[in-house]
Amino acid sequence: MRIGVIGSGYVGLVTAACFADSGNDVTAVDKDAAKVVELSSGRCTIYEPGLEELMRMSMAAERLRFSTRIADAVADAEVVFLAVGTPPRADGSADLSAVEAVAEAVGKAMTGPLVVVNKSTVPVGTGARVAEILRANTNHPFQVVSNPEFLKEGSALDDFLRPDRVVIGADDADAADLLVELYKPFVRNNRPILVMSRIAAEMSKYASNAYLSTRISFINEIAEICERLGIDVNEVRRGMGADARIGHHFLYPGVGYGGSCFPKDVQALASTGRSAGASCELLESVHNRNERQRTRMIERIRERLGADLSGKHIAVWGIAFKPKTDDVREAPAINVIGAMIESGAAVSTYDPEALENARQIFGERVTYCQRAYEA
Ligand code: NAD
């Protein structure tokens, strides 16, 4: 199948490389010209285990190429995936300006019938909005499908190539069949491809991320209660997780969830819910508890070392929001390091992948170490 992918970040690159690997002809686009130059020379612009190798194999077989021009990905394509960012606005709702801009450009570039697939995490109703924009910019027939992405940074290839499930939200049977065909090579292990309405698919992504975030905030709240009562929360976690109805996943207390998805998606879902007239106290509490984990960490450092940290040297291991990624977006460590510097501490850091991204934020205000014990 001839496929276009618009947006070559964490999701777009993995999508492009995996579909190319399964034999499709893929053109991936990004508006960032420097990124496209890097990618075109076979260098992966993010750290994701195995991705560069996979990219290079398909590039060598001429099944994968990169461009800055949306028309290169749309002309003669059967399917185009939108994988641009949907960052939070100040009020917590999702900023759809990139999705809308790309939808317009895709519409203008269409040369024939097309299935446009929203892979970005977008609020309920965005599929309809994309369809409206396409309609205003093309006379060719099209369908808009929602296909939310559930990959985890750090194990993204495995998640994409062997997904727990694939969700396809399509109100048109032919468009759904096309997507099912495309995903068949990845579900040979009998994992389900779930075809549903477009709005249910859009909602499934937010509901999944909100639920996982809820587990994290829940165990963090239990941890604070345990701490005040002198109980080791790890024993409690094991006592809970052994219940088959509960399980151990996402029940690890810590400094809170981060990354480019959970924080923004919990807030965006609450915003969607409020706009629809629903009460979203639980989602709001999940978010507030998560914010509290970060400030609590800073409070603990000050309780131990004093409010004025000048003259203190503090080492931080791990800056990315989780292991095996270089992604520092919404990483709790960024807040904690920032607060320590403000209080006068000398901070030295180590992270196997994220030092360059941390340098973009802190410049020369912290020391970057190449080995953990050097920090
Ligand atoms: P990202 O910021 O890494 O990548 C987005 C890319 O889109 C960037 O390279 C940017 O330059 C490009 N872009 C923006 N506007 C463009 C335009 N007009 N034309 C062409 N390119 C454009 O973001 P990401 O982490 O890949 O996330 C993308 C979407 O997928 C978001 O909605 C996110 O919530 C969702 N998602 C992310 C993950 C994850 O783990 N990162 C997982 C599942 C879903």
Boltz pocket constraint, residues with backbone or C-beta under 6 A from the ligand:
constraints:
  - pocket:
      binder: B
      contacts: [[A, 6], [A, 7], [A, 8], [A, 9], [A, 10], [A, 11], [A, 12], [A, 29], [A, 30], [A, 31], [A, 32], [A, 35], [A, 83], [A, 84], [A, 85], [A, 86], [A, 98], [A, 101], [A, 102], [A, 119], [A, 120], [A, 121], [A, 122], [A, 149], [A, 150], [A, 151], [A, 152], [A, 153], [A, 260], [A, 261]]
      max_distance: 6.0
